[in-house]
Amino acid sequence: QVQLVESGGGLVQAGGSLRLSCAASGLTFSTYAMGWFRQAPGKEREFVAAISRSGGSTVYTDSVKGRFTISRDNTKNTVYLQMNSLKPEDTAVYYCAAKAVIYTNSNVYTRGQDYNYWGQGTQVTVSS
């Protein structure tokens, strides 16, 4: 059974930092591209960042470029999202997601519908 478990969320002041982790089990982690998405109250889920199965390719939504960094450790079956210079508009539930990738190591995926598995989410609240 595939499980994705996020952790590291919490309450932080604007300008602060948080590091989210997503631990995967029940799958061959190195064959999955990973992504982070978020959903704020009353808003649709939006893409935040994604990383290829090898970790060699990453992509970010414009609003987090230069502030957030996605990374992965395939030996620990874990993907991370380092969030710096946090803003109140970053407040949301953050979800990690996994997509099986068969043929290439470098593809990244920004559409939620492309992903096969989702975590339960972790709340990030940024106070002003």
Secondary structure, DSSP 8 states (H G I E B T S, - for coil): --EEEEE--EEEETT--EEEEEEEESS-GGGEEEEEEEE-TTS--EEEEEE-TTS--EEE-GGGTTTEEEEEETTTTEEEEEE-S--GGG-EEEEEEEEE--S-SS-----GGG-SEE---EEEEEE-
